[in-house]
């Protein structure tokens, strides 16, 4: 818990309790179904939970906001964000059924009421969303192609609807196709740990 708490003093005791329960649950499930590398599970809160919560520093989702986590893997960034925004609605999707099994177990284990899941290709997910979030599942141009047409036309937040993508490294080539429409924010603005020095949030509004 230590890496998370100093950055989110506004969280309730209930939210902190949910966050604290993630560690034992992920360790238990990771022994059965590997969704986080064995070495990385020791850094669960820094590398996965806090990394996911960078989005909560970038935008405050209003109640009723619908968010799709496409390619959620073991539930990141969706599960930490669902804890942070209990009045928003999250759909966590992945094409690998075992990963969705873990996500469902974790969400149920900490009592999340605002999470639903989808096992299948992103293109086949029904409904419309305000935002699509993800952690570097592929190149951004390819990802943009997957989620095209998944967005609501009604904007209800401080930012227009769009993609919020967590990725690191040199993004110049990858973002060329967006013709300056992508906004890059360094996560090191929010969190001081060296792990975040090269990590970024990429926001691409719906055009």
C-alpha positions in Angstrom: 0.0 0.0 0.0 2.8 2.4 0.7 3.4 3.5 -2.9 -0.2 4.4 -3.4 -1.4 6.1 -0.2 0.7 9.4 -0.3 -0.7 10.2 -3.8 -4.4 9.7 -3.0 -5.3 11.2 0.4 -8.8 11.7 -0.8 -9.6 8.0 -1.0 -12.0 6.7 1.7 -11.2 4.0 4.2 -13.3 1.6 2.0 -11.3 2.3 -1.0 -8.0 1.8 0.9 -9.4 -1.5 2.2 -10.2 -2.6 -1.4 -6.7 -1.6 -2.5 -5.1 -3.5 0.4 -7.0 -6.7 -0.5 -5.6 -6.6 -4.0 -2.2 -7.9 -2.9 -3.2 -11.2 -1.3 -5.8 -11.9 -4.0 -3.4 -11.3 -6.9 -0.8 -13.4 -5.3 -3.3 -16.3 -4.7 -4.7 -16.1 -8.3 -1.3 -15.6 -9.9 -0.2 -19.0 -8.5 -3.1 -20.6 -10.5 -3.2 -18.4 -13.6 -0.2 -16.3 -14.5 -1.4 -12.8 -15.3 1.6 -11.0 -13.8 5.2 -12.2 -14.1 6.5 -14.0 -11.0 9.2 -11.4 -10.5 6.8 -8.4 -11.0 4.2 -9.6 -8.5 6.5 -8.3 -5.8 6.0 -4.8 -7.3 2.3 -5.1 -7.8 1.4 -1.8 -6.2 4.1 0.3 -7.9 4.2 -1.3 -11.3 0.5 -2.1 -11.8 -1.8 -0.4 -9.3 -0.1 3.0 -9.1 0.7 2.9 -12.8 -3.0 2.4 -13.5 -4.0 5.2 -11.2 -2.0 7.7 -13.2 -5.2 8.0 -15.2 -7.0 9.2 -12.1 -4.5 12.0 -11.9 -5.0 12.9 -15.5 -8.8 13.0 -15.4 -11.6 12.7 -12.8 -14.3 10.6 -14.4 -17.8 12.0 -13.6 -20.5 9.7 -12.2 -22.1 7.7 -14.9 -19.1 7.8 -17.2 -18.7 4.6 -19.2 -15.1 3.3 -19.6 -13.9 0.3 -21.6 -10.6 -1.3 -20.6 -9.6 -3.0 -23.8 -7.0 -5.8 -23.4 -7.3 -5.7 -19.6 -5.1 -8.7 -18.9 -5.2 -9.2 -15.2 -7.4 -6.2 -14.7 -5.1 -3.2 -15.3 -5.8 -0.3 -15.5 -9.5 -1.2 -15.0 -9.7 -2.6 -11.5 -7.7 0.2 -9.8 -9.7 2.8 -11.7 -12.9 1.2 -10.7 -11.8 1.5 -7.1 -11.0 5.1 -7.6 -14.3 6.0 -9.4 -17.0 3.9 -7.8 -19.8 5.9 -9.5 -18.4 5.3 -13.0 -19.1 2.1 -15.0 -16.2 -0.1 -16.2 -16.2 -2.9 -18.8 -13.0 -4.9 -18.7 -12.4 -6.9 -21.9 -9.9 -9.5 -23.0 -9.8 -12.2 -25.6 -8.2 -14.7 -23.2 -10.7 -16.4 -21.0 -8.3 -17.3 -18.2 -7.5 -13.6 -17.7 -11.2 -12.7 -17.5 -11.6 -15.5 -14.9 -9.0 -13.7 -12.7 -10.6 -10.3 -13.3 -14.0 -11.6 -12.2 -12.5 -13.2 -9.1 -10.6 -10.1 -8.1 -13.6 -7.8 -8.6 -15.9 -10.1 -6.6 -13.2 -10.6 -3.9 -13.0 -6.9 -3.2 -16.7 -6.2 -3.7 -16.5 -4.0 -6.8 -20.1 -3.3 -8.0 -19.2 -1.1 -11.0 -17.3 -3.7 -13.1 -18.5 -6.0 -15.8 -16.4 -8.1 -18.1 -16.3 -9.3 -21.7 -14.4 -12.2 -23.1 -13.7 -11.7 -26.8 -12.3 -9.4 -29.4 -12.7 -5.7 -28.7 -14.4 -5.2 -32.1 -17.3 -7.4 -30.9 -18.0 -5.6 -27.6 -21.6 -4.2 -27.6 -22.4 -0.7 -26.5 -20.8 2.7 -26.6 -18.3 4.2 -24.2 -17.0 7.7 -23.2 -13.4 6.5 -22.9 -11.3 3.5 -23.8 -8.3 2.9 -21.6 -5.5 0.4 -22.0 -1.9 -0.4 -21.1 0.2 -0.8 -24.3 -1.5 -3.9 -25.7 -0.3 -2.9 -29.2 0.8 0.1 -31.3 -1.6 3.0 -30.9 -2.6 3.2 -34.6 -3.6 -0.5 -34.5 -5.4 0.0 -31.2 -7.3 3.0 -32.6 -8.5 0.7 -35.4 -9.9 -1.8 -32.9 -11.9 0.7 -31.0 -13.2 2.9 -33.8 -16.9 3.2 -33.5 -17.0 2.3 -29.8 -17.5 5.9 -28.6 -20.5 7.8 -27.4 -21.3 11.1 -29.1 -22.2 12.8 -25.8 -19.3 14.4 -23.9 -19.9 14.6 -20.1 -16.3 15.0 -18.8 -13.7 17.8 -18.7 -12.0 16.1 -21.7 -13.8 15.0 -24.9 -14.4 11.3 -25.3 -11.4 9.3 -26.6 -8.6 6.9 -25.9 -6.5 7.1 -22.8 -3.4 4.9 -23.3 -0.5 4.1 -20.9 2.8 3.6 -22.7 6.5 4.3 -22.4 9.5 5.0 -24.6 9.9 7.0 -27.8 6.4 7.6 -29.3 7.3 10.0 -32.2 6.9 7.5 -35.0 3.9 5.8 -33.5 2.0 9.1 -33.2 2.7 10.5 -36.6 -0.5 9.1 -38.1 -2.5 11.2 -35.6 -1.3 14.5 -37.1 -0.8 16.3 -33.8 -4.1 15.2 -32.4 -2.6 13.1 -29.6 -1.7 14.7 -26.3 1.2 13.2 -24.3 1.5 13.6 -20.5 4.5 12.4 -18.5 3.5 10.3 -15.6 6.5 11.6 -13.7 4.5 14.8 -13.3 2.3 12.9 -10.8 4.5 10.2 -9.3 8.2 10.7 -8.2 9.4 7.1 -8.3 12.1 6.4 -11.0 9.9 3.6 -12.4 7.7 6.3 -14.0 10.5 8.4 -15.7 9.7 7.0 -19.2 6.0 6.3 -18.7 3.4 8.4 -20.4 -0.3 8.9 -20.8 -1.4 9.4 -24.4 -4.8 10.9 -24.9 -6.4 10.8 -28.4 -9.8 12.5 -28.6 -12.5 11.1 -30.9 -12.3 12.8 -34.2 
